[in-house]
Amino acid sequence: MFDVLSLARFQYAATTIFHFFFVPLSIGLVLIISIMETMYVVKKNEIYKKMAQFWGKFFLINFAIGVVTGILQEFQFGMNWSEYSRFMGDVFGAPLAIEALLAFFMESTFIGIWLFGWDRLSKGAHLACIWLVTAGTTLSALWILTANSFMRHPVGFQINNGRAEMNDFFALLTNPQLWVEFPHTIFGSFATGGFVVAGISAIALLKKRQVSFYLKSFKLAIIVGVISSLGIAFSGHAQAQYLVQTQPMKMAAAEGLWKDSGSPAAWTVIASIDTKNHKNNQEMKIPYLLDFLSYGTFSGNVEGMETLQKEYVAKYGKGDYIPPVKTTFWSFRVMSGFGGLLCVIGLVGVFLLWKKKLQDSKWFLRIMVASIAFPFIGSTSGWLMTEIGRQPWTVFGFMQTAASVSPNVTAGQLLFSIIAFITMYSILAVVMIYLFVRTFKEGPSLNAKKDVSSNDPFDGEAYHVVTE
């Protein structure tokens, strides 16, 4: 009923998607916390210390659960993808080992010092700890993406005795794929943290709870969110242009482009895709836009999937090299749509703050509550487009997914582990939501008194905060 390859792919997708809910949130939250504590040290206003401590609770909960979910990712390479591990482990394992031994331990060490170092370390030393945590989370992402970029654009290795062996570690670090992928992922993570903090703050503002505290939190988070969302757009454009050159089949599938576009090339907004007959029905297109997205000009030709299929057969041998087109096409549009939506919402939020109308704009605060989910939807869709669009390859041009799966794993074993993992992940999700809700209900530990001297144009009600 179920084949091993499909179950192994489903298990990897399910566990990776769930784990990736936590990774960008950790990266984004710790940046915001670092900025909050920096403002506390610079401005010497206790409210920023309380902000760092309060939002730090969300970060610690998220980080702890993220560690648990991430452990399975490493194990799966040996359990379900042993052929891949045997063939590419010498190259792929190096950046993952460095991530675990360097970046992760750096994060963990300084998280502990930061957590227990309040009032024990000097302000400067304590601030340095949280910025080192921020650096550690970013470095973790860098090393993981170094490994992932190798799968999309293999460099720095040679084939020896039927195995890929790394012969140029520097080539992995200078892989062009890494340096278009890394900024896009980091900006997405920063946006995730910004919109989660802003969205939770919006809930409190709707309930008129500790208005000054959450207004300041909202202000900082929405600024991070809008800058990051703009960064997502520009870095995403750069990544798309690079993929046209290195993974043209993925980009052709993402555009639903069966035949060569010709010049000028129009971008397909929506279409009814007929994969059986290799054509699209009921298309809505924007003239010239595909050329601009692909090459930065308004002229050019983008190769279609049928042309690329013939080229790949000639280069790699017989086989079907066209990925699941519908999934790739629509996941790309969901990712792009929610990315654009974050830009618009962020700009509106900054405008309302500037006009001092945020608290009276209940409609917008409700949108901000809903927008908590938007970065997660966008990043998940982007991950699906990236990984599914690469099929049938595990390592582009060298190893296909069907050849990567473990030969001794049975469908029954995979089905059992899938059920077990989903059950465990569901429990973890309930625990995380419960802890988040409880932390929010408890609120920040502070007393407040009105400060009539504030000149902050974004602060409708300015308060100095006194510890209880």
N, C-alpha and C positions, 0 to 999 in steps of 0.2 A: 504493500500500500504506500509506504514512504521509502524513498531511496536514501542512502547514507549521505550523498552529496547535498541533497536538498535540506535534509535535517541539520547537517553540519553548518551549512550556510545560514539557515534560519537561527540556529542557536548563537552563532557568532554575531549576527545582526541584532538579535534581541538583547544580548548581554552588553554589546557595545553601545547601542542606543541608550540603554538605561544608565550605563556608566557615564556616558557623555552628557547626561543631564547635570551631573555634579561637577565635572571638570571645568567647564566655562564659568559656572557660578562661583567656584572657589577662586579662580583667577580674577574675576571681576570684583568679587566682594573684598578680597584682600587689598586690591588697589584702592578702593574707596575708603577702607578702614585706614590705610596708610596715609591717605590725604587728610582724613579727619584728624588723625593724631598729629600730623604735621601742623595743621591749623591750630591745634591745642598748644603745641610747643611754641609756635610763632606768636599767636594772639593771646596766649595765657588765659583763655576763657574756658572754664570747666565744662561748658556744654559740649565742646568738641571732644573732650576726654570721655564724657558719658556716651556720646555718639559712637566713638570707637569701641567702647566696651559693649554697648548694646548690640551693634551690628556684628561685633566679633563673636557673639554667641551663635548667630546664624551661620557664620563662617565655620566655626568649630564643629557644629552639628553636621553641616554639609561635607566638610573635609573628612570627618570620621566615617560617614556612610560611604563617601566616594572611595575611600581606601579599601573598604570591604568589597565593593562592587568591582574595583579594578584588579583585584587579585586574580579573578577568574580569567581575565584577558590574557595574562601571561601563561596560565595553565593550558588554555585552549590550544596554543600553538603546538604543545606536545601531545595533548590528548586527541584532538580532532584533525590536526594539520601536521602530522609528523613528517610526511613527505616534503612539505614545504620547509619545515624546520631542518630537515636533513640537507636539503639542497641549498637553502639560502641562510641558514642559521649563522654561519660565520660572519656574514655581512649584517644581517638584520639584528642579530643579538647584541652587537657591540653598542649601538646607541641606546638600546633598551637597558643594558647593564649599567651604562653610565648614568642614565636617568634614575635608576633605582639607587645606585651607590653614591651618587653625588647630589643631584637635585632633590630627590625625595628626602634623603637624610638631612639635607640642608633645611628644607621646609620643616620637617618634623622637629628638629633640634630647636630652631628659633621660634617655632610656635609655642613650644613648652616654656622657653625663656620669656617670651612675650606674655604668655598667660599668667605665669606666676611671678613675673618681674615688676608688676605695678607696685609703686612705692618702695621697691627694693633696689631698683636701678635708677640711675640718673635719667632725666627726661630724654636727653640725647641718646644715651645707650639703649633705652627702651624703644625709642623711635627707630633706631637703626635695626633693631630686631624685626620689627614688622616690615620694614622695607626689604630686609634680607629674605623674609618669607615671600614677599612679592616677587623678588628676583628668583627665588627657588621655584615657585609655581610657573613662572615664565620659562625658566630653563627646562623644567619638566616637559612643558609643551614643545619646546624647541627640539629636545632629543627624541621625543615620540614622533614628531612630525619629520624628523630626519629619517627615521625608519620608514615611515609611511611614504615619504617622498621617493625613497628608493624603489618602492613597489610600483610607483607610477612612472618614474624616470630612472632606471637603473644606471648607476655610475660607480666608478671606483672599485671594480672587481674583475676577476678573470675566472674562467671555467677550468677546473683542475680535478681530474679523477671523478668527473661527473658531478662535482659540487662547485658552487660559486664561492670563491675565496677573495676576501677583501685585499686589495693591493694598494689602495690609496684612500686613507681615512679622510684626508683633506678634501678629496673630491666629494665625499658624502656631505661635508659641511658647506661646500660651495655649490651644491646641486641647485641649479636655477629653479627647479620645481619647489624646493624648500623655501626659497626666498620670495616666491609669490604666494605660497600656501601659508606660511607662518604669519605674516601681517594680517591676512584675512581671518585666520583663526583667532588671533589675539584680539583684534578689534571686535570680533563677535563675542568673545568672552567678556571684554570690558563692557560692551553694551548689555550683556546678560546681567551682570552685577548691577549696572546703573538702573535698568528698568525694573529689576526685582526690588531694589531699595526704594525707588520712586513709587512703584506700585503699592508696596506695603505701607509706605508713608501716606499715600493717597487714601488708603482705608482709614487710617487714623484721622486724617484731615476731614474726611466725610463724617466721622463720628465726633469731631471737634475734641479729640484727646491730645493733650500736651502739644498744642498747636505749634509753639515756637520750635520745639525739639524736632518735630516731624517736618516742619517747613524748611528748616535748615538742612535736614537730611535730604528732603526732596530736591532742594536747590542744587546741592552738590551732585546728587545722583543723576539728575536730568541733564546737567552740563556734561558729565562723563558720558551719559547715554547718547546725547546728540552728536558730540564729537566722534564717538566711536562708531555710530551708525553711518556718519559720513565717511569715516575710514573704511568701513565695510564696503561701501559702494565703490570707492576708488580702487581699493585693493582687489575687490572682486572683478572689476573691469580688467585690471592688469593680469589677473590669473586667467581669465577667459581668453585674452589675447595670446597668452603663452600656450594654453592648451590647444588652440587652433594649430599650432606648430608641432607640438609633441604628442598629443592625443586627439587627432582630428576626428576619429570615429566617435569619441565621447561627445564632442561638441556638435557633431552632425546629428547625433541622436537627441541631444538636448534641444536642438532646434527643429527636430522632426524633418530633417532635410534628406530626402531620399536620393534626389538627383543633384548634380552641381547647380549651384544657385545662379551662375552667370553674373554679369555686372550691369547695373547695380543690384545688390542683394537686399531683399526686404526681410525684416525680422517678423517671425510668426508669433503673434500674441497668444492666440488659442487656435486649436485645430482638433478635428475628430480624426484620429490616426488609425488607418487601416493597415496593420502590420502584415496581413496575409497578402494583400495586393500591392504593398509598398507604395501607398499613396495617402494623401491627407484630404479630408473633406471638410467643408464649412470652415475654411481658414479665415482668420482676421490678421492682416499684415500691416506693418509700418514700413513704407518704402525707405531704402538706403540704410536703415538702422543696423542691419546685420553686418554690413561692411564696416560701419563705424565701430561696432562692438568687437569685430574680429581683427581689424587692422588699424583702427583709428583714422580711417579715411572714408570717403564716400564713393569709393570704387574698388572693385576687387571681385574675386571669385572664391566661393567657399565650396570645397568638395563635398559631395553627398555620400550617403552610406553605400549606395550601390557601387559607385566608383571606388570607394575605399575598400569595400569587400573584395573586389577584383585585385586591387593592389596587395591586400593582405594575403590572399590565397597565393599569389605569385611569390610573395616574400616568405610566408610562414608555412605554406602547405594547405591542403584541403581543410575546410572547417567553416563554421558559421561564426563570423567575427562581429556580427551586429548585436549590440547589447539589448536588453529589454527596453524598447523605445518608449513606450507609454510611461513607464515609471521614471525613466531618465528625463523625458520631456516635461512631465507635470511636476516632478520634484524640483526641477530647476526653476519653474515659474512660481511655485509656492515659496521657495527660498528667496527669490528676487522680490516677490510681492511683499513678503513680510519684512524684508530688509528695507524696502522703500517706505513701508508703513511706519517703521521705527523712526526713520528720518523725519517724516512729517509730524508724527506725534511729538518727538523731541523738540522740534522747532516751535510747535504750538505751545508746548510747556514752558519753554524759555520766554516766549512772547508774553504769556499770561503772567509769569513771575515779574517780568519787567514792568508790566502795566499794573501790577498788584491786584490782579483779578483772579488769581488761582483759587483762593478759598471760596469765592462766590461762584466759580464755574463747576458746579457739581457734575454736569454732563461730562466735562473733561476728566475730572477725578475718577469717574466711573470707567471711562475709557482706559485711564492709567491702570486701574485695577485689572482690567482684562488684558492689558498689554504685558503683564507679568509673564504670560504664556508665550507671547510672540517671539522672543529670542529663541526659546526652546524649539518652537515649531520650525523657525527658519533654519537653525543649525542642524536639526534632525533631517530636514529635507535636503539641505546641502550635503550632509554626509551620505544620504541615500543616493543622491545624484552622482557624487564622486565615486563611490564604491561600486554601485550597480553599473554606472556608465563605463567602468573599466572592464567589465566582463567581455569575453570569457577569461581574462587574464588575472592571475594573482600577482605576478610580476610581469609588467607589460613587455611583451616581445620575447619572454624567456620561459615562463611557466604558466600554464593554464590552471584554473581553479579545479577542474576535474582531476588533474594529476597531483594536486596538493593534499588531498584528504588522506587521513590515516587508513591504511588497508585493513587493519584488524578491528576497527570499531564497527559495531553492528547498529542497525537501525533501532533495535530495541534499547540498546544502551543509550543511544542519543535521545530517543524519545523519553526515556526515564529521566535523564539528566535535564532535559528541557523543562519537563514538568516540575522537577525539584527546584531548578533555578528560578523559574517564574514564580513559584510559590514563595521562595525565600525573598525574591526581589519585591514581591507584593507586600510581604510583611515589612521589609525595610522601608518601602514607600509610605506605608501607614505610620510607621514609627517616626519617619522624618516629618511628615505633615503634622502629626500630633505635637512633636517637639517645637516645630516652627510656630504653630498656633499658640501653644502654651507660652512660648517666649514672647510672642507679640502681646498676648493678654496680660502678662506680667508687666510688660512695658519697661522703659528705662527707669533705673533707680535714681530719682532726683526730686528736689523741691525747687520751685521757681518763684522769682519775684520780678516784678516789672522793671525794665530798664528804660527809662525815658530818654537816655542819652544816645541810643543807637541811631546811626545814620545809614544803616544797611538798606538800600533801596529794595531788596528782595525780602526783607524781614518785616512782615506786617505786624507781628507782635514779638519784639525782642526781649529776651530774658537772659539774665545771668543765672547759672545753675549752681546750686550749693549742694554738696554731698550730704546725704542723710546721716 
